[in-house]
Amino acid sequence: MAYFAYHLITAADYLAKDSLLSKFEKWCDLHFDFVGDFLRTAGYPFPQARPEAESFAVDVDGSLSGKGSADLWTNLPHVSNQLDVLLNSTQLGEFLLPNSSLIFKTIIGDCSQQC
């Protein structure tokens, strides 16, 4: 859960990076704190500080993102279509951490031929 929450937080930061909000970094930090507090209140072990979350995400990317769960990535384009969310698979592949990106690019490439 923390791994996916980390990606939601960083995706929001990434998508809003061209924002005209003053003190944008402060708003990003507040968003991180809000989501983290929400998860911790629900009993999920989510890091208190962003560097800890980044390190955790890198560890998960290195150890848990394997072919065993690759089929789950095929759900992402289908879900985004159902929600009318414009999803550029190339950009998403570049956004993910290295191992997750490789698995995503591989499975989405396979899916485009078969799905």
All heavy atoms as an XYZ file, in Angstrom:
900
protein
N       0.828     -1.193      0.000
C       0.000      0.000      0.000
C       0.874      1.260      0.000
O       0.601      2.210     -0.722
C      -0.929     -0.033      1.209
C      -1.861      1.124      1.274
S      -2.989      1.096     -0.126
C      -4.320      2.005      0.507
N       1.929      1.244      0.820
C       2.806      2.408      0.896
C       3.485      2.671     -0.443
O       3.680      3.826     -0.836
C       3.853      2.215      1.992
N       3.824      1.608     -1.156
C       4.479      1.749     -2.463
C       3.552      2.470     -3.446
O       3.962      3.401     -4.131
C       4.855      0.366     -2.977
C       5.549      0.341     -4.317
C       6.816      0.877     -4.468
C       4.941     -0.245     -5.420
C       7.470      0.836     -5.690
C       5.587     -0.292     -6.645
C       6.847      0.251     -6.778
O       7.485      0.211     -7.977
N       2.304      2.058     -3.491
C       1.358      2.684     -4.412
C       0.999      4.102     -3.959
O       0.838      4.997     -4.788
C       0.121      1.811     -4.591
C       0.446      0.529     -5.287
C       0.483     -0.660     -4.587
C       0.765      0.507     -6.636
C       0.817     -1.845     -5.223
C       1.096     -0.669     -7.281
C       1.125     -1.850     -6.574
N       0.893      4.297     -2.654
C       0.624      5.644     -2.144
C       1.777      6.580     -2.493
O       1.555      7.729     -2.881
C       0.403      5.613     -0.640
N       3.006      6.084     -2.377
C       4.161      6.894     -2.751
C       4.059      7.316     -4.212
O       4.307      8.465     -4.565
C       5.465      6.129     -2.498
C       6.669      6.831     -3.065
C       7.216      7.921     -2.409
C       7.229      6.426     -4.272
C       8.309      8.601     -2.947
C       8.315      7.087     -4.813
C       8.852      8.168     -4.142
O       9.925      8.836     -4.683
N       3.659      6.383     -5.074
C       3.523      6.710     -6.494
C       2.389      7.702     -6.735
O       2.502      8.578     -7.594
C       3.317      5.453     -7.337
C       4.606      4.755     -7.628
N       5.641      5.337     -8.300
C       5.018      3.516     -7.317
C       6.644      4.496     -8.410
N       6.286      3.384     -7.813
N       1.305      7.596     -5.984
C       0.218      8.572     -6.120
C       0.694      9.977     -5.736
O       0.375     10.956     -6.407
C      -0.982      8.173     -5.264
C      -1.739      6.934     -5.715
C      -2.788      6.558     -4.675
C      -2.383      7.167     -7.069
N       1.464     10.045     -4.670
C       1.985     11.337     -4.216
C       2.939     11.915     -5.252
O       2.833     13.088     -5.631
C       2.688     11.188     -2.849
C       1.659     10.858     -1.761
C       3.461     12.455     -2.493
C       2.272     10.391     -0.456
N       3.879     11.113     -5.709
C       4.855     11.627     -6.675
C       4.204     11.925     -8.025
O       4.630     12.843     -8.721
C       6.055     10.674     -6.843
O       5.587      9.374     -7.213
C       6.867     10.576     -5.563
N       3.165     11.175     -8.378
C       2.444     11.463     -9.624
C       1.741     12.814     -9.520
O       1.750     13.601    -10.474
C       1.442     10.361     -9.935
N       1.130     13.087     -8.384
C       0.476     14.386     -8.195
C       1.505     15.514     -8.272
O       1.257     16.542     -8.909
C      -0.250     14.417     -6.854
N       2.667     15.311     -7.647
C       3.743     16.302     -7.734
C       4.149     16.515     -9.189
O       4.303     17.644     -9.651
C       4.990     15.850     -6.960
C       4.805     15.774     -5.459
O       3.761     16.241     -4.950
O       5.704     15.227     -4.796
N       4.324     15.417     -9.902
C       4.774     15.464    -11.292
C       3.752     16.161    -12.189
O       4.105     17.020    -12.988
C       5.032     14.041    -11.781
C       5.410     13.945    -13.236
C       6.711     14.216    -13.649
C       4.470     13.583    -14.191
C       7.056     14.134    -14.989
C       4.813     13.497    -15.529
C       6.111     13.774    -15.929
O       6.432     13.691    -17.255
N       2.500     15.798    -12.026
C       1.460     16.367    -12.879
C       1.222     17.849    -12.602
O       0.776     18.582    -13.475
C       0.157     15.589    -12.728
C       0.199     14.164    -13.275
C      -1.063     13.414    -12.895
C       0.394     14.175    -14.784
N       1.517     18.284    -11.382
C       1.280     19.680    -11.012
C       2.553     20.527    -11.059
O       2.540     21.684    -10.666
C       0.679     19.739     -9.612
N       3.639     19.960    -11.564
C       4.931     20.649    -11.511
C       4.944     21.986    -12.241
O       5.731     22.855    -11.916
C       6.050     19.759    -12.011
C       6.031     19.485    -13.501
C       7.177     18.571    -13.893
C       7.265     18.384    -15.367
N       6.307     17.533    -15.982
N       4.082     22.155    -13.210
C       4.018     23.416    -13.945
C       2.988     24.372    -13.345
O       2.605     25.358    -13.973
C       3.689     23.155    -15.420
C       4.795     22.381    -16.109
O       5.977     22.560    -15.742
O       4.483     21.581    -17.014
N       2.579     24.064    -12.140
C       1.561     24.864    -11.465
C       2.050     26.285    -11.206
O       3.235     26.531    -10.999
C       1.202     24.205    -10.131
O       0.362     25.031     -9.384
N       1.122     27.199    -11.208
C       1.450     28.586    -10.922
C       1.310     28.906     -9.433
O       1.427     30.061     -9.027
C       0.543     29.512    -11.742
C       0.677     29.364    -13.262
C      -0.322     30.270    -13.972
C       2.092     29.669    -13.717
N       1.053     27.885     -8.622
C       0.915     28.101     -7.182
C       2.212     28.638     -6.596
O       3.291     28.137     -6.887
C       0.589     26.781     -6.471
C      -0.797     26.196     -6.653
C      -0.860     24.821     -6.004
C      -1.839     27.100     -6.033
N       2.072     29.637     -5.773
C       3.265     30.084     -5.064
C       3.600     29.041     -4.002
O       2.722     28.323     -3.517
C       3.026     31.458     -4.433
O       2.009     31.384     -3.466
N       4.841     28.923     -3.688
C       5.327     27.958     -2.692
C       4.905     26.532     -3.050
O       4.432     25.770     -2.219
C       4.846     28.334     -1.303
C       5.310     29.711     -0.870
C       4.808     30.055      0.509
C       5.218     31.469      0.866
N       4.703     31.903      2.143
N       5.087     26.170     -4.316
C       4.664     24.863     -4.815
C       5.261     23.720     -3.987
O       4.565     22.768     -3.646
C       5.043     24.703     -6.288
C       4.715     23.354     -6.852
C       3.397     22.966     -7.034
C       5.717     22.468     -7.186
C       3.076     21.724     -7.535
C       5.409     21.218     -7.695
C       4.092     20.852     -7.877
N       6.536     23.817     -3.652
C       7.176     22.740     -2.873
C       6.518     22.574     -1.514
O       6.380     21.449     -1.019
C       8.668     22.993     -2.734
C       9.412     22.797     -4.042
C      10.904     22.978     -3.896
O      11.428     22.859     -2.775
O      11.554     23.246     -4.916
N       6.094     23.678     -0.919
C       5.401     23.602      0.379
C       4.097     22.821      0.223
O       3.757     21.991      1.056
C       5.127     24.998      0.928
C       4.363     24.968      2.230
C       4.019     26.349      2.727
C       3.176     26.245      3.980
N       2.693     27.529      4.440
N       3.343     23.103     -0.868
C       2.085     22.398     -1.109
C       2.335     20.908     -1.342
O       1.556     20.074     -0.880
C       1.332     23.014     -2.284
C       0.731     24.340     -1.924
C       1.181     25.565     -2.297
C      -0.394     24.573     -1.073
N       0.399     26.547     -1.748
C      -0.582     25.962     -0.998
C      -1.260     23.741     -0.374
C      -1.600     26.541     -0.246
C      -2.288     24.311      0.366
C      -2.440     25.694      0.428
N       3.420     20.573     -2.038
C       3.771     19.167     -2.251
C       4.066     18.491     -0.909
O       3.632     17.364     -0.671
C       4.973     19.039     -3.180
S       4.621     19.465     -4.896
N       4.793     19.190     -0.045
C       5.096     18.639      1.277
C       3.831     18.441      2.107
O       3.669     17.437      2.800
C       6.077     19.543      2.032
C       7.477     19.513      1.434
O       7.794     18.556      0.692
O       8.240     20.459      1.710
N       2.916     19.408      2.031
C       1.652     19.284      2.758
C       0.833     18.105      2.229
O       0.207     17.380      3.017
C       0.841     20.577      2.660
C       1.375     21.765      3.451
C       0.615     23.040      3.085
C       1.287     21.493      4.946
N       0.847     17.904      0.924
C       0.129     16.778      0.328
C       0.739     15.462      0.809
O       0.020     14.527      1.175
C       0.172     16.882     -1.197
C      -0.556     15.786     -1.887
N       0.069     14.898     -2.728
C      -1.865     15.411     -1.857
C      -0.817     14.035     -3.184
N      -1.991     14.331     -2.669
N       2.067     15.373      0.834
C       2.746     14.177      1.334
C       2.333     13.909      2.783
O       1.996     12.778      3.148
C       4.268     14.337      1.237
C       5.022     13.175      1.796
C       5.310     12.076      0.998
C       5.440     13.159      3.115
C       5.993     10.982      1.516
C       6.125     12.077      3.643
C       6.402     10.986      2.835
N       2.366     14.953      3.603
C       1.991     14.801      5.018
C       0.542     14.356      5.171
O       0.227     13.487      5.991
C       2.209     16.114      5.776
C       3.674     16.476      5.914
O       4.541     15.594      5.732
O       3.948     17.671      6.187
N      -0.362     14.940      4.385
C      -1.780     14.598      4.469
C      -2.015     13.131      4.111
O      -2.688     12.402      4.845
C      -2.603     15.504      3.547
C      -4.049     15.113      3.475
C      -4.927     15.459      4.490
C      -4.537     14.379      2.401
C      -6.269     15.100      4.434
C      -5.874     14.011      2.333
C      -6.741     14.363      3.354
N      -1.471     12.702      2.983
C      -1.668     11.311      2.560
C      -1.018     10.366      3.563
O      -1.599      9.342      3.940
C      -1.122     11.080      1.131
C      -1.167      9.607      0.760
C      -1.917     11.904      0.126
N       0.179     10.706      4.022
C       0.859      9.875      5.012
C       0.060      9.746      6.299
O      -0.103      8.653      6.844
N      -0.461     10.867      6.797
C      -1.281     10.832      8.017
C      -2.544      9.998      7.810
O      -2.959      9.250      8.698
C      -1.666     12.251      8.453
C      -0.517     13.018      9.060
O       0.511     12.392      9.411
O      -0.626     14.263      9.172
N      -3.151     10.146      6.646
C      -4.354      9.364      6.327
C      -4.044      7.867      6.394
O      -4.779      7.097      7.015
C      -4.849      9.757      4.935
C      -6.042      8.975      4.470
C      -7.310      9.317      4.891
C      -5.886      7.892      3.623
C      -8.420      8.599      4.463
C      -6.984      7.162      3.189
C      -8.257      7.506      3.614
N      -2.957      7.454      5.775
C      -2.595      6.030      5.768
C      -2.212      5.540      7.162
O      -2.615      4.449      7.569
C      -1.450      5.784      4.782
C      -1.827      5.969      3.316
C      -0.592      5.959      2.442
C      -2.801      4.891      2.871
N      -1.435      6.332      7.885
C      -1.033      5.911      9.240
C      -2.242      5.812     10.168
O      -2.327      4.909     10.988
C       0.022      6.862      9.788
C       1.402      6.642      9.163
C       2.476      7.483      9.835
N       2.282      8.899      9.635
C       2.689      9.571      8.559
N       3.325      8.947      7.593
N       2.468     10.864      8.466
N      -3.203      6.726     10.010
C      -4.427      6.671     10.819
C      -5.203      5.389     10.538
O      -5.825      4.822     11.431
C      -5.314      7.906     10.526
O      -4.580      9.080     10.872
C      -6.604      7.862     11.319
N      -5.122      4.922      9.295
C      -5.808      3.680      8.909
C      -4.998      2.444      9.298
O      -5.430      1.322      9.050
C      -6.070      3.673      7.409
N      -3.828      2.641      9.891
C      -3.032      1.510     10.361
C      -1.960      1.035      9.401
O      -1.293      0.034      9.667
N      -1.775      1.734      8.283
C      -0.728      1.349      7.333
C       0.602      1.975      7.748
O       0.641      3.141      8.122
C      -1.069      1.820      5.912
C      -2.247      1.112      5.318
C      -3.505      1.712      5.299
C      -2.109     -0.164      4.768
C      -4.593      1.064      4.752
C      -3.206     -0.816      4.210
C      -4.438     -0.194      4.216
O      -5.511     -0.838      3.670
N       1.671      1.217      7.674
C       2.981      1.779      8.033
C       3.551      2.609      6.880
O       4.163      2.076      5.964
C       3.841      0.538      8.289
C       3.229     -0.525      7.437
C       1.747     -0.214      7.371
N       3.292      3.894      6.911
C       3.794      4.786      5.866
C       4.838      5.708      6.481
O       4.626      6.253      7.560
C       2.644      5.611      5.266
C       3.035      6.332      4.011
C       3.081      5.658      2.800
C       3.381      7.672      4.047
C       3.450      6.316      1.634
C       3.755      8.338      2.894
C       3.790      7.649      1.679
N       5.983      5.881      5.820
C       7.061      6.705      6.385
C       6.632      8.139      6.693
O       5.790      8.710      6.004
C       8.130      6.691      5.286
C       7.842      5.465      4.485
C       6.345      5.301      4.534
N       7.261      8.701      7.715
C       6.966     10.084      8.115
C       7.623     11.101      7.196
O       7.086     12.189      7.009
C       7.482     10.337      9.543
C       6.775      9.558     10.607
C       5.464     10.207     11.042
O       5.193     11.363     10.717
N       4.659      9.476     11.756
N       8.784     10.752      6.640
C       9.547     11.708      5.829
C       9.675     11.220      4.393
O       9.773     10.015      4.144
C      10.928     11.917      6.436
N       9.700     12.157      3.470
C       9.781     11.822      2.052
C      11.031     10.990      1.712
O      10.914     10.033      0.952
C       9.731     13.093      1.212
C       9.472     12.821     -0.256
C       9.387     14.105     -1.050
N       8.160     14.816     -0.843
C       7.144     14.831     -1.698
N       7.218     14.174     -2.818
N       6.061     15.517     -1.431
N      12.212     11.322      2.231
C      13.386     10.496      1.895
C      13.211      9.026      2.309
O      13.660      8.123      1.595
C      14.536     11.148      2.660
C      14.114     12.574      2.827
C      12.611     12.509      2.995
N      12.549      8.798      3.437
C      12.275      7.422      3.860
C      11.323      6.741      2.888
O      11.485      5.561      2.569
C      11.676      7.403      5.265
C      12.603      7.876      6.354
C      11.878      8.088      7.670
O      10.662      7.822      7.763
O      12.530      8.550      8.619
N      10.324      7.473      2.414
C       9.367      6.917      1.455
C      10.059      6.610      0.130
O       9.800      5.577     -0.492
C       8.200      7.885      1.244
N      10.945      7.508     -0.306
C      11.688      7.277     -1.545
C      12.550      6.030     -1.435
O      12.576      5.200     -2.340
C      12.557      8.496     -1.869
C      11.771      9.716     -2.277
C      12.622     10.977     -2.367
O      13.859     10.901     -2.192
O      12.027     12.038     -2.620
N      13.250      5.896     -0.326
C      14.106      4.732     -0.098
C      13.283      3.453     -0.057
O      13.656      2.427     -0.643
C      14.880      4.907      1.215
O      15.649      3.774      1.493
N      12.133      3.508      0.617
C      11.233      2.364      0.685
C      10.765      1.962     -0.712
O      10.775      0.786     -1.077
C      10.030      2.702      1.569
C       8.957      1.657      1.555
C       9.093      0.502      2.319
C       7.828      1.811      0.771
C       8.104     -0.476      2.295
C       6.839      0.841      0.747
C       6.985     -0.301      1.513
N      10.379      2.946     -1.524
C       9.891      2.667     -2.873
C      10.987      2.033     -3.733
O      10.720      1.103     -4.501
C       9.365      3.939     -3.524
N      12.207      2.513     -3.595
C      13.325      1.935     -4.349
C      13.553      0.487     -3.922
O      13.777     -0.396     -4.761
C      14.607      2.783     -4.168
C      15.833      2.056     -4.685
C      14.448      4.126     -4.866
N      13.474      0.216     -2.617
C      13.628     -1.155     -2.125
C      12.545     -2.074     -2.683
O      12.823     -3.189     -3.118
C      13.596     -1.200     -0.593
C      14.838     -0.614      0.041
O      15.851     -0.413     -0.677
O      14.802     -0.342      1.257
N      11.301     -1.603     -2.653
C      10.196     -2.409     -3.173
C      10.371     -2.632     -4.667
O      10.208     -3.749     -5.159
C       8.828     -1.742     -2.882
C       7.703     -2.470     -3.608
C       8.567     -1.723     -1.388
N      10.738     -1.577     -5.374
C      10.945     -1.699     -6.810
C      12.003     -2.751     -7.116
O      11.860     -3.536     -8.046
C      11.363     -0.357     -7.407
C      11.585     -0.426     -8.900
O      10.599     -0.660     -9.627
O      12.743     -0.266     -9.341
N      13.046     -2.798     -6.299
C      14.119     -3.749     -6.525
C      13.789     -5.172     -6.160
O      14.371     -6.112     -6.697
N      12.820     -5.366     -5.261
C      12.582     -6.730     -4.783
C      11.213     -7.316     -5.103
O      11.091     -8.527     -5.225
C      12.785     -6.788     -3.267
O      11.883     -5.930     -2.610
N      10.198     -6.495     -5.215
C       8.852     -7.041     -5.371
C       8.231     -6.862     -6.749
O       7.212     -7.467     -7.040
C       7.910     -6.411     -4.338
C       8.235     -6.719     -2.886
C       7.227     -6.032     -1.979
C       8.251     -8.206     -2.623
N       8.804     -6.015     -7.562
C       8.193     -5.793     -8.874
C       8.754     -6.820     -9.849
O       9.752     -6.601    -10.499
C       8.481     -4.372     -9.367
O       9.870     -4.148     -9.422
N       8.104     -7.941     -9.887
C       8.574     -9.013    -10.747
C       7.481     -9.518    -11.656
O       6.359     -9.019    -11.665
N       7.828    -10.508    -12.416
C       6.898    -11.028    -13.407
C       5.659    -11.664    -12.779
O       4.637    -11.785    -13.434
C       7.614    -12.024    -14.315
C       8.657    -11.358    -15.171
C       9.280    -12.304    -16.147
C      10.302    -11.554    -16.983
N      10.862    -12.361    -18.035
N       5.761    -12.044    -11.522
C       4.618    -12.661    -10.856
C       3.413    -11.753    -10.776
O       2.274    -12.216    -10.750
N       3.639    -10.455    -10.735
C       2.521     -9.510    -10.667
C       2.394     -8.674    -11.935
O       1.627     -7.722    -11.972
C       2.685     -8.584     -9.458
O       3.888     -7.854     -9.564
N       3.117     -9.045    -12.967
C       3.119     -8.249    -14.202
C       1.740     -8.128    -14.825
O       1.401     -7.096    -15.398
C       4.100     -8.848    -15.204
N       0.930     -9.182    -14.704
C      -0.399     -9.133    -15.321
C      -1.273     -8.032    -14.719
O      -2.204     -7.553    -15.350
C      -1.095    -10.484    -15.233
C      -1.350    -10.913    -13.799
O      -0.448    -10.715    -12.950
O      -2.436    -11.453    -13.530
N      -0.958     -7.610    -13.490
C      -1.741     -6.543    -12.862
C      -1.588     -5.224    -13.614
O      -2.498     -4.404    -13.626
C      -1.329     -6.362    -11.397
C      -1.562     -7.568    -10.498
C      -1.006     -7.310     -9.108
C      -3.041     -7.917    -10.440
N      -0.434     -5.024    -14.261
C      -0.213     -3.790    -15.008
C      -1.172     -3.667    -16.181
O      -1.488     -2.561    -16.613
C       1.220     -3.705    -15.516
C       2.221     -3.437    -14.443
C       3.151     -4.310    -13.959
C       2.407     -2.230    -13.703
N       3.891     -3.715    -12.976
C       3.453     -2.438    -12.803
C       1.765     -0.991    -13.733
C       3.892     -1.446    -11.926
C       2.210     -0.014    -12.860
C       3.258     -0.240    -11.971
N      -1.632     -4.793    -16.712
C      -2.535     -4.722    -17.860
C      -3.867     -4.090    -17.477
O      -4.601     -3.634    -18.354
C      -2.791     -6.114    -18.470
O      -3.428     -6.946    -17.502
C      -1.501     -6.757    -18.949
N      -4.189     -4.059    -16.198
C      -5.433     -3.448    -15.743
C      -5.408     -1.922    -15.862
O      -6.452     -1.294    -16.018
C      -5.717     -3.819    -14.286
C      -6.002     -5.280    -14.127
O      -6.624     -5.896    -14.980
N      -5.522     -5.865    -13.044
N      -4.225     -1.348    -15.782
C      -4.123      0.103    -15.736
C      -4.709      0.806    -16.958
O      -5.550      1.703    -16.807
C      -2.658      0.497    -15.522
C      -2.367      1.918    -15.131
C      -3.166      2.334    -13.895
C      -0.889      2.085    -14.867
N      -4.342      0.425    -18.182
C      -4.968      1.098    -19.335
C      -6.476      0.878    -19.408
O      -7.229      1.787    -19.756
C      -4.266      0.466    -20.544
C      -2.963     -0.034    -20.008
C      -3.266     -0.466    -18.600
N      -6.936     -0.318    -19.038
C      -8.374     -0.603    -19.074
C      -9.135      0.263    -18.061
O     -10.179      0.827    -18.379
C      -8.640     -2.084    -18.806
C      -8.014     -2.997    -19.815
N      -8.338     -2.981    -21.154
C      -7.078     -3.957    -19.671
C      -7.631     -3.888    -21.801
N      -6.851     -4.491    -20.922
N      -8.586      0.358    -16.858
C      -9.233      1.162    -15.820
C      -9.239      2.632    -16.216
O     -10.248      3.323    -16.057
C      -8.533      0.960    -14.453
C      -9.021      1.968    -13.431
C      -8.757     -0.457    -13.958
N      -8.119      3.119    -16.746
C      -8.077      4.535    -17.126
C      -9.095      4.838    -18.221
O      -9.721      5.898    -18.198
C      -6.670      4.941    -17.572
O      -6.316      4.306    -18.773
N      -9.292      3.916    -19.154
C     -10.303      4.120    -20.189
C     -11.700      4.176    -19.586
O     -12.525      5.008    -19.978
C     -10.238      3.014    -21.246
C      -9.029      3.151    -22.142
O      -8.471      4.230    -22.278
N      -8.609      2.058    -22.745
N     -11.967      3.291    -18.632
C     -13.275      3.262    -17.988
C     -13.548      4.553    -17.205
O     -14.682      4.984    -17.086
C     -13.397      2.057    -17.046
C     -13.437      0.730    -17.768
C     -14.661      0.594    -18.641
O     -15.774      0.895    -18.243
N     -14.451      0.153    -19.874
N     -12.479      5.145    -16.666
C     -12.624      6.372    -15.876
C     -12.458      7.630    -16.711
O     -12.451      8.737    -16.182
C     -11.595      6.375    -14.734
C     -11.745      5.261    -13.707
C     -10.580      5.292    -12.725
C     -13.073      5.375    -12.973
N     -12.321      7.451    -18.029
C     -12.097      8.581    -18.942
C     -10.886      9.415    -18.536
O     -10.900     10.648    -18.580
C     -13.337      9.480    -19.034
C     -14.492      8.793    -19.725
O     -14.239      7.987    -20.648
O     -15.648      9.056    -19.349
N      -9.825      8.713    -18.120
C      -8.572      9.369    -17.765
C      -7.595      9.149    -18.906
O      -7.341      8.004    -19.293
C      -7.991      8.791    -16.456
C      -6.605      9.358    -16.184
C      -8.936      9.047    -15.295
N      -7.088     10.235    -19.451
C      -6.127     10.133    -20.533
C      -4.823      9.586    -19.975
O      -4.215     10.189    -19.089
C      -5.897     11.502    -21.177
C      -4.922     11.548    -22.337
C      -5.420     10.661    -23.483
C      -4.762     12.979    -22.823
N      -4.408      8.430    -20.442
C      -3.197      7.787    -19.947
C      -2.253      7.563    -21.105
O      -2.589      6.877    -22.069
C      -3.536      6.441    -19.289
C      -2.342      5.624    -18.826
C      -1.643      6.327    -17.670
C      -2.785      4.234    -18.408
N      -1.098      8.146    -21.009
C      -0.061      7.936    -21.997
C       0.868      6.874    -21.424
O       1.631      7.135    -20.495
C       0.680      9.246    -22.268
C       1.741      9.088    -23.320
O       2.429      8.074    -23.380
N       1.887     10.113    -24.132
N       0.800      5.663    -21.958
C       1.574      4.553    -21.423
C       3.066      4.803    -21.508
O       3.822      4.368    -20.634
C       1.221      3.256    -22.152
O      -0.121      2.922    -21.905
N       3.519      5.508    -22.524
C       4.952      5.803    -22.649
C       5.411      6.693    -21.505
O       6.431      6.420    -20.867
C       5.242      6.488    -24.006
O       4.807      5.623    -25.048
C       6.717      6.791    -24.160
N       4.649      7.744    -21.221
C       5.009      8.630    -20.120
C       4.958      7.894    -18.784
O       5.816      8.090    -17.936
C       4.085      9.839    -20.078
C       4.312     10.811    -21.202
C       3.296     11.937    -21.195
O       2.138     11.741    -20.825
N       3.729     13.113    -21.597
N       3.957      7.049    -18.601
C       3.848      6.301    -17.359
C       5.037      5.366    -17.190
O       5.612      5.263    -16.107
C       2.541      5.504    -17.309
C       2.293      4.736    -16.016
C       2.276      5.668    -14.819
C       0.998      3.966    -16.102
N       5.430      4.707    -18.254
C       6.593      3.830    -18.201
C       7.860      4.566    -17.812
O       8.707      4.041    -17.093
N       7.987      5.799    -18.271
C       9.158      6.599    -17.928
C       9.089      7.110    -16.493
O      10.110      7.364    -15.870
C       9.298      7.774    -18.896
C       9.553      7.365    -20.333
C      10.800      6.519    -20.510
O      11.827      6.801    -19.857
O      10.745      5.547    -21.290
N       7.896      7.266    -15.954
C       7.697      7.806    -14.611
C       8.034      6.783    -13.524
O       8.574      7.124    -12.486
C       6.239      8.271    -14.461
C       5.867      8.662    -13.065
C       6.253      9.887    -12.562
C       5.147      7.809    -12.260
C       5.915     10.256    -11.266
C       4.801      8.162    -10.974
C       5.192      9.391    -10.478
N       7.728      5.518    -13.776
C       7.911      4.484    -12.764
C       9.385      4.249    -12.447
O      10.262      4.569    -13.247
C       7.273      3.173    -13.241
C       5.760      3.206    -13.401
C       5.278      1.946    -14.113
C       5.080      3.357    -12.049
N       9.643      3.662    -11.290
C      11.001      3.293    -10.923
C      11.502      2.206    -11.870
O      10.710      1.534    -12.527
C      11.021      2.828     -9.467
C      10.707      3.939     -8.457
C      10.546      3.371     -7.056
C      11.777      5.014     -8.464
N      12.822      2.015    -11.978
C      13.404      1.190    -13.053
C      12.824     -0.211    -13.247
O      12.456     -0.568    -14.374
C      14.884      1.106    -12.667
C      15.128      2.327    -11.856
C      13.843      2.595    -11.124
N      12.729     -1.009    -12.202
C      12.216     -2.376    -12.374
C      10.732     -2.385    -12.704
O      10.292     -3.129    -13.579
C      12.492     -3.228    -11.131
C      13.964     -3.505    -10.949
O      14.737     -3.448    -11.896
N      14.353     -3.788     -9.731
N       9.974     -1.541    -12.022
C       8.547     -1.450    -12.308
C       8.333     -0.966    -13.733
O       7.447     -1.454    -14.444
C       7.856     -0.493    -11.331
O       7.945     -0.980    -10.010
N       9.156     -0.021    -14.169
C       9.057      0.498    -15.531
C       9.315     -0.598    -16.555
O       8.585     -0.717    -17.546
C      10.057      1.643    -15.722
O      10.024      2.111    -17.043
N      10.332     -1.396    -16.328
C      10.655     -2.474    -17.264
C       9.518     -3.482    -17.361
O       9.111     -3.878    -18.458
C      11.953     -3.171    -16.843
C      12.405     -4.322    -17.725
C      12.702     -3.840    -19.137
C      13.639     -4.975    -17.122
N       8.984     -3.873    -16.201
C       7.870     -4.822    -16.189
C       6.665     -4.211    -16.901
O       6.019     -4.844    -17.731
C       7.504     -5.235    -14.745
C       8.660     -5.974    -14.088
C       6.230     -6.043    -14.707
C       9.011     -7.301    -14.714
N       6.357     -2.951    -16.579
C       5.216     -2.272    -17.199
C       5.382     -2.199    -18.717
O       4.471     -2.550    -19.467
C       5.064     -0.856    -16.621
C       3.989     -0.054    -17.287
C       2.652     -0.294    -17.016
C       4.306      0.946    -18.195
C       1.652      0.441    -17.628
C       3.319      1.690    -18.813
C       1.990      1.432    -18.527
N       6.541     -1.746    -19.175
C       6.775     -1.617    -20.617
C       6.680     -2.965    -21.314
O       6.136     -3.067    -22.417
C       8.133     -0.981    -20.870
C       8.190      0.484    -20.527
C       9.608      1.023    -20.703
C       9.715      2.461    -20.293
N      11.103      2.950    -20.409
N       7.192     -4.010    -20.665
C       7.147     -5.350    -21.254
C       5.715     -5.845    -21.363
O       5.280     -6.285    -22.429
C       7.977     -6.336    -20.415
O       9.331     -5.871    -20.375
C       7.936     -7.723    -21.000
N       4.961     -5.747    -20.276
C       3.612     -6.301    -20.272
C       2.666     -5.477    -21.137
O       1.815     -6.007    -21.820
C       3.068     -6.489    -18.843
C       1.873     -7.443    -18.853
C       2.685     -5.182    -18.196
C       2.196     -8.858    -19.223
N       2.821     -4.164    -21.140
C       1.963     -3.324    -21.969
C       2.287     -3.548    -23.441
O       1.388     -3.605    -24.275
C       2.093     -1.834    -21.586
C       1.518     -1.621    -20.186
C       1.405     -0.934    -22.582
C       0.058     -2.054    -20.008
N       3.564     -3.735    -23.757
C       3.934     -4.056    -25.132
C       3.326     -5.380    -25.576
O       2.777     -5.491    -26.665
N       3.382     -6.393    -24.691
C       2.769     -7.683    -24.984
C       1.264     -7.549    -25.114
O       0.642     -8.148    -25.984
C       3.096     -8.714    -23.889
C       4.561     -9.105    -23.876
O       5.279     -8.812    -24.854
O       4.995     -9.699    -22.877
N       0.672     -6.746    -24.248
C      -0.771     -6.571    -24.237
C      -1.247     -5.887    -25.514
O      -2.301     -6.237    -26.046
C      -1.208     -5.770    -23.016
S      -2.992     -5.624    -22.855
N      -0.469     -4.941    -26.018
C      -0.911     -4.236    -27.221
C      -0.976     -5.174    -28.414
O      -1.716     -4.939    -29.351
C       0.024     -3.059    -27.520
O       1.306     -3.531    -27.893
N      -0.233     -6.268    -28.352
C      -0.265     -7.253    -29.419
C      -1.407     -8.270    -29.230
O      -1.913     -8.823    -30.181
C       1.070     -8.023    -29.468
C       2.282     -7.141    -29.673
C       2.262     -6.402    -30.994
O       1.851     -6.952    -32.014
N       2.670     -5.147    -30.988
N      -1.798     -8.502    -27.947
C      -2.739     -9.589    -27.649
C      -4.060     -9.135    -27.064
O      -5.038     -9.847    -27.136
C      -2.088    -10.571    -26.667
C      -0.808    -11.164    -27.183
C      -0.050    -11.892    -26.085
O      -0.568    -12.107    -25.006
N       1.182    -12.258    -26.370
N      -4.108     -7.994    -26.388
C      -5.322     -7.586    -25.656
C      -6.315     -6.877    -26.550
O      -5.987     -6.239    -27.474
C      -4.948     -6.685    -24.488
S      -3.891     -7.510    -23.287
